[in-house]
Amino acid sequence: SSLSLDNRHLRMSHMSSDVHEEMNNEDEQQIDNSATILEKIAKLYAERLLNDITLEVDGHQFAAHRLILIASSDVFQVMLMNPKWSESQETRIVLHEEPECVKVFPEFLKYLYIGRIKINHLVVLPLLTLADKYNVKDLVKLCVEFMCNHIVSAAKYNLIVSWLQYTLNCGHKDVYEACVKFVKFNFELIAKMEDFGNLETWVLITFLQKSDLVITDEYTLFNFVTFWLSVQESKLKDNSKMEHLVQLVMQHIRFPNMSPNQLANLLLNPFVITYKEFFVSRMSLAMAFHNNKLEEYLSLNTDEHCFFDRLPKKQKLSPTSSSLLSICFSDSNQYTPRLYTTEKWGSTLVIENYRNLPIYGVRTLVFQTPSSLKESDLKLAHCKNEWVVDLYPKGVWFKKFLLILWQGTLEMPEYVLKTVRLSLTSLSACKRVKIGVLIYGKKNDIEHVYSVYQREFVFTEKEKMLNINNLVPFEELNPLATNVRSPYCIGPNNDTVKIQIVITPVCF
């Protein structure tokens, strides 16, 4: 019947469809010819084919295509599509760029066509400037990633100040924070570079306010700030503005952390001579601190010319009243030490031929530090704190031992701790101290402070040892692959580990 024929035909049709689909699945292949398409688009740019707009930059003309510009940049999209913009009706647009950006504009424009570009430390900032200006988000991401991975190169080539200030102003947080970390841990390296004089005032002040700034001592920091001020003085003609700048910046120098001899040497400094009243007030307070005459100084200097907030006359200072002491100073951090690398406040442990150090090997360092910031206290007995440092860079091995309890003897199994441990032991009675451990590294042949561990700790008769585990990531210091260099290894053969321990008393 006709009905059965229709059913048979329908079944055959379904079978044919299933077979066809199965064959399609077996023979299907994903073909990527995007590279050829990119070459065709690049050819439009290279040979100026079918261009419908010209960009003029510093007298140089670049043939372009509206479609490419609009697809790549939100700014060009608004500029060329919004009828409220006069450029939307133009076939020639003049763009005003900074000189450094003019040099890289051809590469920037070419990137919009082909998505490839060569980036190095010299061109990355002007490229990022253009990418930010025209909101080319993918190029912004590439530039930011490059900068985060090449901070040391920026320092080596005198660029880190400009990187820091630009990324701060434009909100590139990751690059800015990486720059800040490098500068505060390697301040002397940056301060010796030509670009240091271009550091903006408020950026410099931000660093001067930091207690984790790594520097030889406060006197060295004062001299670097003096150099920076001399650069600004050559730019400023107004003496009143210069006086304000000196006071604005120098109020963050911690004069009490200088020794009396260093304070005396300041009297020969040209800025101290010129702005004598400002500096002598601070230097006098520092000397009063060193001579244990702070209360007397504050009682006598209550006139309107004093630069410090003071307690009322004759008010007694309680040794434990840090809240009262803090209002004696214009800056409560005046008596807080930074991470001073001078031998006075610490010592350095160097492990050479690190590859040959046995697993679970230990290196020991013994040294002393002053127990007080005050010079007068150092003349007293027991004025030194003694320390022992044990560094276990390749892990810690706890051997099997017997634990004797009142119930009986318990055998404890051996145990291996895969960590980089530093044990700090106090051999003398001391109070609260600030501990800083500087771990050095090398990149682009520049030895620098790679990372810093810091904390405050109270050593007592019952608690004389502080164990610091994971001082650095174990795998980074001890990579499994023999051909991988650890970022924490320095020296000509990349086979030296160097740490520096800084220990200062906490006064208030």
C-alpha positions in Angstrom: 0.0 0.0 0.0 1.0 3.6 -0.4 1.1 4.0 3.4 3.7 1.2 3.9 5.8 2.7 1.0 5.8 6.0 2.7 6.9 4.5 6.0 9.7 2.5 4.3 10.9 5.7 2.5 10.9 7.6 5.8 13.0 4.9 7.5 15.5 4.9 4.7 15.6 8.7 4.8 16.5 8.5 8.5 19.1 5.9 7.9 20.7 7.9 5.2 20.7 11.0 7.4 22.4 9.0 10.3 25.0 7.6 8.0 25.7 11.0 6.5 26.0 12.5 10.0 28.4 9.7 11.1 30.5 10.3 8.0 30.6 14.0 8.7 31.8 13.4 12.3 34.5 11.1 11.1 35.8 13.4 8.4 35.4 16.7 10.3 38.5 18.8 10.8 39.1 22.1 12.5 41.2 24.3 10.2 42.9 27.4 11.6 43.9 29.8 8.8 43.9 32.9 11.0 47.6 33.6 10.3 46.8 34.1 6.6 43.9 36.5 7.5 46.3 38.5 9.7 48.8 38.6 6.8 46.1 40.0 4.5 45.2 42.7 7.1 48.9 43.5 7.6 49.2 43.9 3.9 46.5 46.6 3.9 48.7 48.5 6.4 52.1 47.9 4.8 51.0 48.7 1.2 48.5 51.4 2.2 45.7 49.6 0.3 42.2 51.1 0.5 43.1 53.4 3.4 40.3 55.9 4.2 42.0 58.0 6.8 45.4 59.6 7.5 46.9 60.1 11.0 49.4 62.9 11.3 51.9 62.7 14.2 54.6 65.3 14.6 54.6 65.9 10.9 54.7 62.2 9.9 51.6 60.8 8.1 50.3 57.3 8.5 47.7 55.8 6.2 45.1 53.9 8.2 41.6 52.3 8.0 38.7 53.5 10.1 37.4 50.0 10.6 40.7 48.8 12.2 41.0 51.9 14.4 37.4 51.6 15.6 37.7 47.9 16.3 40.9 48.3 18.3 40.4 51.5 20.3 37.4 52.8 22.3 38.8 56.3 21.9 39.1 56.1 18.1 35.6 54.5 18.1 34.1 57.6 19.7 36.3 60.0 17.8 35.5 58.6 14.4 31.8 57.5 14.9 30.3 60.2 17.1 29.0 63.0 14.9 29.6 65.5 17.7 33.4 65.0 17.1 34.7 67.0 14.2 37.2 64.2 13.5 34.3 61.9 12.5 33.9 63.9 9.3 37.6 64.3 8.5 39.9 62.1 6.4 43.0 63.6 8.0 43.5 63.8 11.8 46.4 65.4 13.7 47.3 63.6 16.9 49.5 65.4 19.5 51.9 63.0 21.3 54.8 63.3 23.7 58.2 63.1 22.0 58.9 59.6 23.4 55.5 58.4 22.1 56.2 59.8 18.7 59.1 57.5 18.3 57.0 54.4 18.9 53.8 55.4 17.2 54.5 53.4 14.0 54.9 50.2 16.1 51.8 51.1 18.1 49.7 51.5 14.9 51.1 48.4 13.3 50.1 46.4 16.4 46.5 47.4 15.9 46.7 45.5 12.5 48.8 42.4 13.3 48.7 42.0 17.1 52.4 41.6 17.4 55.0 44.0 18.8 58.5 44.0 20.2 58.7 45.3 23.7 61.8 46.2 25.7 62.6 48.4 28.8 63.2 51.5 26.6 59.9 51.5 24.7 57.4 49.9 27.1 56.5 53.1 28.9 55.8 55.2 25.8 53.8 52.2 24.4 51.8 52.0 27.6 51.2 55.7 27.4 49.7 55.4 24.0 47.7 52.3 24.9 46.3 54.1 27.9 45.5 57.2 25.9 43.6 55.3 23.2 42.3 52.6 25.6 43.8 49.7 23.7 43.2 47.2 26.6 45.0 44.2 25.2 48.2 46.2 24.7 47.9 47.8 28.1 47.8 44.3 29.6 50.9 43.2 27.7 52.9 46.3 28.7 51.9 45.9 32.4 52.9 42.3 32.5 56.3 43.1 30.9 57.0 45.9 33.4 56.1 43.7 36.4 58.6 41.1 35.2 61.4 43.6 34.4 61.6 45.9 37.4 65.3 45.2 37.9 66.0 46.2 34.2 64.2 49.5 34.9 66.5 50.1 37.8 69.6 49.1 35.8 68.7 51.5 33.0 67.7 54.5 35.2 64.0 54.1 34.4 62.3 52.9 37.6 61.4 56.4 38.9 59.5 57.2 35.7 57.9 53.8 35.8 56.8 54.3 39.4 55.4 57.7 38.9 53.5 57.0 35.7 51.9 53.8 37.0 50.9 55.5 40.2 49.2 58.4 38.4 47.5 56.0 35.9 46.4 53.4 38.4 48.5 50.4 37.3 48.6 49.0 40.8 50.7 45.9 40.2 53.6 47.7 38.5 53.5 50.5 41.0 53.6 48.2 44.0 56.5 46.2 42.4 58.4 49.4 41.9 57.7 50.6 45.5 58.9 47.3 46.8 62.1 47.4 44.9 62.9 51.1 45.7 62.3 50.8 49.5 64.4 47.6 49.7 67.2 49.1 47.5 66.9 52.8 48.2 70.6 53.5 47.9 70.8 51.9 44.5 68.1 54.2 43.2 69.3 57.3 45.1 72.6 57.1 43.3 71.0 57.2 39.9 70.4 60.3 37.8 66.7 59.9 37.7 66.4 60.1 41.5 66.3 63.9 41.2 63.1 63.7 39.2 61.2 61.9 42.0 58.1 63.9 42.8 58.0 65.5 46.3 55.1 63.6 47.6 56.5 60.3 46.3 59.8 60.9 48.1 57.9 61.8 51.3 56.0 58.5 51.0 59.3 56.6 51.1 60.7 58.8 53.9 57.7 57.9 56.0 58.4 54.1 55.8 60.0 52.3 58.7 60.9 49.3 56.4 63.1 51.5 54.2 66.5 49.7 53.8 69.4 52.2 54.1 72.9 52.2 55.6 71.8 54.6 58.4 69.8 57.8 58.8 72.8 60.0 58.1 73.2 58.4 54.7 69.5 59.0 54.0 69.9 62.7 55.0 72.6 63.1 52.5 70.6 61.5 49.7 67.7 63.9 50.5 70.1 66.8 50.5 71.2 65.8 47.0 67.5 65.7 45.9 66.9 69.1 47.4 69.9 70.5 45.5 68.3 69.3 42.3 65.1 71.0 43.1 66.9 74.2 44.2 68.3 74.5 40.6 64.7 74.5 39.3 63.2 76.9 41.9 63.9 80.6 41.9 61.7 81.5 44.8 63.6 81.2 48.1 60.4 81.1 50.1 59.2 78.0 48.1 62.6 76.4 48.7 62.4 76.9 52.4 58.9 75.4 52.5 60.2 72.4 50.4 63.1 71.8 52.8 60.8 71.8 55.8 58.2 69.6 54.1 60.7 66.9 53.2 63.3 67.1 56.1 60.6 66.8 58.8 60.5 63.1 57.9 64.2 62.6 58.6 64.6 60.8 61.9 67.4 62.8 63.6 67.3 60.9 66.9 68.5 57.8 65.0 71.7 59.6 64.1 74.7 59.4 66.4 75.9 62.6 68.2 79.0 62.7 65.9 76.7 62.5 62.8 74.5 65.2 64.2 77.6 67.4 64.7 78.6 66.8 61.1 75.3 68.2 59.9 76.3 71.7 61.0 78.6 71.8 57.9 75.8 71.1 55.5 74.8 74.1 53.3 71.1 73.5 53.9 71.5 73.3 57.6 73.5 76.6 57.5 70.8 78.3 55.4 67.8 77.0 57.4 69.5 76.9 60.7 66.5 77.5 62.9 64.6 74.6 61.4 67.4 72.1 61.7 68.9 73.1 65.0 65.5 72.6 66.7 65.4 69.0 65.5 69.1 68.4 66.2 68.8 69.7 69.7 65.9 67.4 70.5 67.9 64.5 69.1 70.8 65.4 71.4 68.5 65.7 74.3 67.2 62.2 73.6 70.8 60.7 73.4 71.7 62.4 76.7 68.5 61.3 78.5 67.4 64.9 78.9 64.3 64.8 76.7 62.0 65.9 79.4 64.2 68.9 80.3 64.4 69.9 76.7 60.6 69.8 76.2 60.0 71.8 79.3 62.4 74.6 78.3 61.4 74.8 74.6 57.7 75.8 74.7 57.9 79.0 72.8 56.0 79.5 69.6 59.1 79.0 67.4 59.5 75.3 68.4 58.6 73.0 65.5 57.3 70.2 67.8 54.1 69.6 69.7 55.0 69.6 73.4 53.7 68.6 76.8 52.9 71.5 79.2 55.8 72.8 81.3 57.0 70.5 84.1 54.7 67.7 83.1 56.5 64.4 84.0 56.9 61.7 81.4 56.1 58.2 82.5 58.6 55.7 81.0 55.6 53.4 80.0 53.4 56.2 78.6 54.0 55.9 74.9 50.8 57.8 74.2 52.2 60.8 76.0 55.6 60.5 74.4 54.2 60.4 70.9 52.7 63.8 71.2 56.2 65.3 71.9 57.2 64.9 68.3 55.9 66.2 65.0 56.2 62.7 63.7 55.5 59.7 66.0 58.0 57.6 64.0 60.9 59.9 64.8 62.4 57.3 67.2 61.5 54.3 65.2 64.6 52.8 63.5 64.4 51.8 59.8 66.1 48.7 58.4 69.7 50.0 58.9 72.3 47.9 57.2 75.3 49.3 59.0 77.3 46.8 61.0 76.2 48.5 64.2 72.7 47.0 63.9 73.3 43.6 62.5 75.5 41.2 60.5 75.7 39.3 57.2 75.7 35.6 56.6 77.1 34.4 53.3 77.0 30.7 52.1 79.4 30.2 49.2 79.4 27.0 47.0 75.7 26.6 48.0 75.3 23.6 45.7 77.8 21.7 47.8 76.0 22.4 51.1 74.7 19.1 52.5 71.0 18.6 52.7 69.8 19.7 56.2 73.1 21.6 56.6 73.2 24.5 58.9 75.3 27.7 58.9 75.7 29.7 62.1 76.4 33.4 62.8 77.1 35.1 66.1 77.0 38.9 66.6 76.1 41.8 68.9 73.8 44.8 68.6 73.3 47.8 70.9 70.5 47.4 73.4 69.4 51.0 73.1 69.2 53.8 70.6 70.4 56.3 73.1 74.2 57.1 73.1 74.3 57.6 76.9 72.9 54.1 77.5 75.7 52.5 75.5 78.2 53.5 78.1 76.5 51.4 80.7 77.1 47.8 81.5 75.1 45.2 79.6 74.6 47.6 76.7 74.9 44.9 74.1 72.5 42.2 73.0 74.2 39.0 71.9 72.6 36.9 69.1 73.1 33.5 67.5 71.6 32.8 64.0 71.2 29.3 62.6 70.2 29.1 59.0 68.8 25.8 57.5 68.4 26.6 53.8 67.9 23.0 52.7 65.4 21.8 55.2 65.4 20.7 58.9 66.0 17.1 60.0 64.7 16.1 63.5 66.5 12.9 64.4 64.8 10.1 66.3 64.9 10.6 70.0 63.6 9.4 73.4 61.1 11.5 75.2 61.2 10.8 79.0 57.9 11.3 80.7 56.7 10.3 84.2 54.6 7.6 82.6 57.7 6.2 80.9 59.9 6.7 77.9 58.4 7.4 74.5 60.3 7.0 71.3 59.8 9.8 68.8 60.3 9.1 65.1 62.6 11.2 62.9 60.9 14.0 61.1 61.9 16.1 58.1 60.7 19.7 57.6 60.9 20.9 54.1 61.4 24.6 54.8 64.0 27.3 54.8 64.3 28.0 58.5 66.1 30.8 60.4 66.5 30.3 64.1 67.4 33.5 66.1 68.5 33.0 69.7 69.1 35.7 72.3 72.0 35.2 74.6 71.2 38.2 76.8 68.2 39.5 78.6 66.5 41.9 76.2 63.1 43.5 75.6 61.1 44.0 72.5 63.1 44.2 69.3 62.4 44.8 65.6 63.9 42.1 63.4 64.6 42.4 59.7 66.0 39.7 57.5 67.2 40.9 54.1 67.5 38.2 51.5 69.6 39.1 48.4 69.1 38.1 44.8 70.5 38.8 41.4 68.9 39.6 38.0 70.5 41.3 35.0 73.8 41.1 36.8 72.4 43.4 39.6 72.7 42.2 43.1 69.9 43.6 45.2 67.7 42.9 48.2 65.1 40.5 46.7 62.8 40.1 49.7 62.5 41.1 53.3 61.1 39.4 56.4 60.4 41.6 59.4 58.5 41.4 62.7 58.6 42.5 66.3 59.4 40.0 69.0 59.8 40.0 72.8 62.7 37.8 74.0 62.4 36.6 77.6 64.1 34.2 79.9 61.5 31.6 79.0 61.4 32.4 75.3 64.9 33.0 74.0 64.5 31.5 70.5 62.5 32.6 67.5 62.1 30.1 64.7 61.2 31.6 61.3 60.0 29.0 58.8 59.5 29.6 55.1 61.9 32.5 55.1 61.8 32.1 51.4 59.9 29.5 49.3 61.8 26.3 49.6 61.4 25.3 45.9 62.6 28.7 44.7 65.8 28.5 46.7 66.2 24.7 45.9 64.8 24.1 42.4 64.5 20.5 41.4 65.9 21.0 37.9 69.7 21.4 37.9 69.5 23.8 35.0 67.2 26.3 36.8 68.8 29.1 38.6 67.4 30.2 41.9 66.6 34.0 42.1 68.1 33.9 45.6 71.6 32.8 44.4 74.1 35.6 43.7 77.8 35.8 42.9 79.7 35.3 39.6 78.7 31.6 39.5 75.2 32.1 40.9 76.2 29.8 43.7 76.1 32.1 46.8 73.3 32.7 49.3 73.4 36.0 51.2 71.2 37.2 54.0 71.6 40.2 56.3 70.0 40.3 59.8 69.0 43.7 61.3 67.9 44.0 64.9 67.0 47.2 66.6 65.4 48.0 69.9 61.8 49.2 70.1 61.8 52.2 72.4 58.2 53.4 72.7 
